[in-house]
Amino acid sequence: MHTHDSSSSPVTSLDGWFVFEVLVVALLLIAAAGYAWFLWAGRHRSAWPLHRPILLYLGLACVAASLAGPLAQAAHGSFTAHMVGHLLLGMIAPLLLVLAAPVSVVLRGLSVRRARAVVRVLRSPYVRVITHPVVAAVLNAGGLWVLYTTPLFHAMHGSVWVHALVHAHIFLAGYVFTASLVGLDPDPHRAPFKLRAGVLIAFIAAHSILAKWLYAHPPAGVELADGQFGAQLMYYGGDAVDVLLIVLLFTGWYRATRPRVSSSDGSRAVSS
């Protein structure tokens, strides 16, 4: 596989990649501390499920593993390692973070005035467009097709800035797409169930077709065996996450549509 060229200025190049990893770790630590602070600030409210902070920190750990450390370094020379990082960053981490409901934690920890300001942002036309399942799916799946079928893949390994932008897109697109389908946070623009289900089916098809295309046509410079194994990881690993999305989507639909049942003696209703 083509790797970033450090022959002309090895110190500068190595410093650039090192700074990128340090910046990633710093941002993740800030995110972890911020979640904990907002959780503490909202401690006077109703109890917060313990599993959500655990999911949050597992998600951040997946981001860290994909962008910094041994796996991230191996990804410059191994398509298989790159694909493991892709699954962690673009699918597994977004799902874990969405299930941690970070926006809800922020709203719990803010004053009423500031919480209303956040809600106004959530209601803005820009957020409405970006979080629409169709737009989110196009940004997510479309970005992957562009990455693997154009020179962008090799450019990503040759420039730390391109590398940073591509991986930022993969993570953010994955998060917004996942949130648009199965998000637990407040969403003023939640799309109907049938639309979300249809978009998920289309995304699964696009992701699977890309994995099969990569199996037959690995990126230039990637050894055939390495490319095929990486494509298989993309196919089967993506399927595993997609099955979880399907389960969560239908579980959310069931809870939202299950009728309330009142007992005959007039006691409180049993609801979802």
N, C-alpha and C positions, 0 to 999 in steps of 0.2 A: 504493500500500500504506500501511496505517496505520503510523506511526512513533511512537517513544516521545515523549510530550508533555513538552517542556522549557520551555513558555511560562511556567509559573507560577514555576519556580525553575531557570533555565537553568544557573547555576553548579553548584548541587547535583546536577542531573541529569547534566551533562557530567562532573563529578567522579566520579560513581558509575560511569559507563561506563568512564572512564579507569582508575579503580582496579580494575575488573573485569579489564581487559586486562592491566594490570601484574601482577595476581595470577596470571593465567593464565600469562604468560610466566615468572614466578618459579617457579611449580610445575613447569613443563616443564623449566626449567633444573635444578631440583633432581632431577627424574626422570632427566634425561640424565647428571648428575653421579653420581647413585646407581648407575645401571647401570654406568658406567665404574669406579666404586670397587669394586663387587662383582666385576666382571670381573677387576680387578687383584688383589683379595684371593684369588681362586680360580686365580691364574695357575699355581700348582704342580700343578694337576690336568691332565687331558688337554686337548689343544688345543681351543679354542673356534672354531667356524666363523666366518670373517671376515664373511660376508654377514649374520650375525645382528645385530651392532651397527649395521651400515649400515641394515638394515631398521628397527631401533629408532629411529634418529635421523630417518629418513625419516618414520616414523609420527608422531613428536613434531612434526616440521615440518608435517605435515598438520593436526594438532590446532591448532598455532599459527596457521596460515593461516586456519583456519575460525573462530577465536574472537578474533583480534586482528589489527589492520592493515586495509588497504584492502578486502579481501574481506568481512571481518566488518562493516565500516561500510557497505559497499554493500548488504549483506543486509537492512538496515533499510528500504531503499526499493525493492529489487528482489527479486522472488520467484525469478528465475533465479539471482541471486547467492546467495540464501538456500539454494537447492537444491544449488548447487555446494558450499557449506559443509556442508550436510547429508551429502552423499556422502563428503566428506573426513572428517568427524568420526564419522559413524555406521557407515561401511562400509570405506573404504580404510585409515584410520588403525588401526582395530581389527585388520584383517587383517595389516597390517605389524607391529604390536606383538605379536600372537599368534605370528607366525613368528619373532620375535626371542627367544622363550622367556625372558621376564624372570624368572619364578619359578625356573627352573633356574639362572639366573645368581645369584640371591640365595642359593639353597641351596649353590651352589659356594663362595660367598664367606663363608658363616657357619661358626662352629664346629659340631661335631657336636651339642652340647646345644641350641644355638639353632636349628639346622636341624630337629631333631626337634620343637621347639615349632611351627615353621612347618608341618611335616607334620601335626601334631595339628590345627591350624586347618583345613587342607585336608580333613581327615577329618571335620570337625564336621558335625552335621546341617544347620545353616544353609547351609553351603557346598554340601552335597549337594543341597539343594532348589534353591538359586539357580542352580547350574550344570547342573541337569537340562535337557536340550535343549528339552523341551516348555515348561518354565517360562521359560527364557531366550528362546525364540521368542515367547511371549506378551508378555513384558515389552518385547521389541524391536518387533515388529510392532504389538502393541496400543498401545504408547506413541505410535507414529507415527499410528495411526488417531485416537487421542484428540487429538493435537496439531493435525491438519489438519481435523478434523470438528467441533471445538468452539471456543468463544471463546478457548481457551488460546493459539492462534496469535497473536492480536492482543495478548493480555495479556503474552505473552513480549516483545513489542517495546515495551511500555509500562512495564515494570518490570525493572530490572537483576537483582533477586533471582529473579524468575520466569524470566528469561532464563538465569541461571546454573543454576538447578535443572533446567530443561528440557534444556539442553545437557549437563549432567552425566549426566542419565538417558540421553540419546541415545548418548553415548560409552560409558558403562559397560554399558548393555544391549547395544550392538553388540559390545563386547569379550567379555563373558561368553557371548553367543550364538556368536560365532566360535570362542572357545576350547572351548566344549562340543562343537563339531562337528569341528574340525581342530587343536585345541591340541597343541602339542609338549611342554608342561610336564607334570610328573607330575599325574595325575588319578585319585585313588582311586575315583572314582565314574563312570568312563568308561562311557557308555551303549553298548549294542550297535550295530553298524554299521547294521543295518536300521532301527532306531529313529531314528538320526541322519539317515539318508538320507530317511526319511519326513518328518521334521520340516523338513529343508531344502526339500523339494518344497512342503510346505504354506506355508513362509515365502515362497518365491519367488512362489507364487500370491497370497498376501495382499499382498505388496509391489507386485506388478504390478497387481492390481485397484485398490489405492489410487492408484497413478500414473494409471491410466485414469480413475478417479473425479475426481481433481484436474484432469485435462485438460478434463473436461466441467463441473466445478464448482470453479473456482479459489476460494481464500478471499475473503471479502467485501472489497472495496476494491482487489483486485489486478486490473490490466488484463488483458483476455482473452489478448492475445498473449503477455504476460509470463508469465501463469499456464500457458498451454499449453506454452510452451518449457521452463519449469521442470519441468512434469510429464513432458515427453519426456526431459529430463535424468535425472529420477528413474527412469524406466522403463528406458532404454537403459544408463545408468550403473550402475544396480542389477543389470541383467542381466550386465554385464561382470564385476562382482565375484562374482556368483552362479556364473558359469561357472568362475571360479578356485576357488571353494569346492567345487564339484563335482569338479574335477580333483584338488584336494588330498584330499578325502574318499576318493575311490576309490584314489588313490595310497597313502594311509595304510592302507586296507583291504588292498590288494595286498601291501604290505610286511609287514603283520602276519600274513597268511595264507599267504604263499608258503612252501612246504615247504623244509626244510633238505635240501641235497643233499650227501651224503658221497662222496668219491672212492673208487674201488675199492681203492686202496692204503692206505686208512686215514688219509689226511692230513686236516687240519682241514676241517670242513664249511663250505660256502658258505651264508651266511644272509642274511636281510634286514637 
